[in-house]
């Protein structure tokens, strides 16, 4: 395999690498290749398999990173939302306290 062809295969997508691997497996299973060609195809298949694994590992790493970032941003959003809810609760409690104080004053005024 020429250096140019190897470079093209290394830059190929996962789907392209997988299709190449499937083609190689089919050719080897057919049993019609001469020994040296079969060995060369086997070698190429190992390279395609290695590249597929590298691409899958990279994709897995990306998914894990995105999942982690999503979880962190969700946790941050929940924390901010929780702080906002607590502030709203505090305002409601202050309003209730004000109302209770007024009612108590009115009650005291009625008793007098």
MOVEN-V350232 format. One record per backbone hydrogen bond with DSSP energy under -0.5 kcal/mol. CO is the residue of the C=O (numbers start at 1). NH is the residue of the N-H. If there is no record, write none. Layout:
co->(CO,CO)
nh->(NH,NH)
//
This chain:
co->(2,3,4,5,6,7,9,13,14,15,16,17,18,19,20,21,22,23,24,25,26,27,27,28,34,35,36,37,38,39,40,41,42,43,44,45,46,47,48,49,50,51,52,53,54,55,56,57,58,59,60,61,62,63,64,65,66,67,68,69,70,71,72,73,74,75,76,77,78,79,80,81,82,83,84,85,86,87,88,89,90,91,92,93,94,95,96,97,98,99,100,101,102,103,104,105,106,107,108)
nh->(6,7,8,9,10,11,12,17,18,19,20,21,22,23,24,25,26,27,28,29,30,31,32,31,38,39,40,41,42,43,44,45,46,47,48,49,50,51,52,53,54,55,56,57,58,59,60,61,62,63,64,65,66,67,68,69,70,71,72,73,74,75,76,77,78,79,80,81,82,83,84,85,86,87,88,89,90,91,92,93,94,95,96,97,98,99,100,101,102,103,104,105,106,107,108,109,110,111,112)
//
